């Protein structure tokens, strides 16, 4: 795989995920990555994204700032959507929301290997 900066890898994953091309997005994630400190394979990432869309079909992530340092990129972003379905055990509210979040992603050889996120509750 061609080596890209951590920010480029994260942008590619978010753009592909947003279009629903999970297969292409998953090619940017190491098969043995960590998500919030938990070992996660590509099937787990897919289930996570499918779970998000099941509860919030119009889920959108807008990156506001990215700062890179070596293998790491820190991102500040806005998440918007409408909570119309079950969202990881939370029953639908039907309400539109906007929350802010930050994450740190480590990329090695063009693949996401580690992801940490903090986001406001909605």
N, C-alpha and C positions, 0 to 999 in steps of 0.2 A: 504494500500500500504506500502511496506517495505520502511523505511526511508533510503535515500542515501544522500551523501554530495551534496551540490549545484553543484560542478564541475561534479560529476558523473551523475547527472540529465541532465545537459546541454550536456555532451558527448553522453548520450543515445538519447536525442532528435535529436541532429545533425546526429548521425549515422543512426537512423531509418528514418529520413527525407531524408537523402542522398540515401537510398535504395528504397525510394518511399513508405515505409510503414507508411503512414500518420496516420492511425488509431492507431498504436502502439505508435508513437511519441506523439500523442495528449493525450494519457493516462497519460503522464508525465506533462501535463499542467492543472492547475486548470480551471474549467469551467467558473470562474469569475475572470480572470486575467487582468492585465494591460499590454498593449504593447505601449511603448512610451507615457504613461500616459493616454491612451484611453482604456476604458473598452472593453475587447475582449473575446468572447467566443471561443470555439473550432472550430466552423464553420468559424469564421473570420481568425483564424490561418491557417486553411486549404486553404481558398481562397488566403491568402497571399502567402503560399508556392506554390500553383498552378500558381499564377501570376508570381512568380519568374521563375518557370520552363517553363512557356509559352514563356518568353522572353529570357531565358538563360538555355536551356535544360541540359547543362553540368556544371551547377552551383555547385561549390565546396567550402566548408568552411574548412580551416585547422587551428585548434587552435594552436597558438604558445606558449602562456603562460596563465596560470590561477592562480589567487590568491583568496583564500577564507577567509572570515571573518564572522563567524556566519552563518546567513541565506543567505549571499551574496557571489557571485563569480564574479570577474572581469576577462574578457577574452580579449586577443589581438589575432587577427586572420588575415589570408589572405583569400581573396575571389577571385576565378578565374572563368572564363567562357567565352563563346562566345555569343555575343548579336545578336541572329538570329531572334528574334520575338519581338512583342510589349512588352515593359518592363514598366508597370505602366504608360502608355501614351507616352513613348519614342519610336519612330520608330526604327526598327532594323538597326544596322550599319554593321553587319557582322563581326565586329572586336572582336578579343580576348582581354581580359582585365585581369588585376590583381590589386586589391586595398587592402588596409589595413583598418581594423576596430577594434573597441573596443566596448564591451558591458558590462553591469552590469545586473545580474540576481538575483532575490531573490527567494529562494525556501523554502517552508514551508510544513512540513509533506511529503516530497518527491515530491511535485508538484511545478512547476514554477508558481509563482503568480505575478511576476513583471519583465518586460524586458525593458531595455533602451539601445539604440545602436547609435553609431556615426561611419560612414564609409566615406571614400574618395569617391567623385563622379567618375564615369568612363565615 
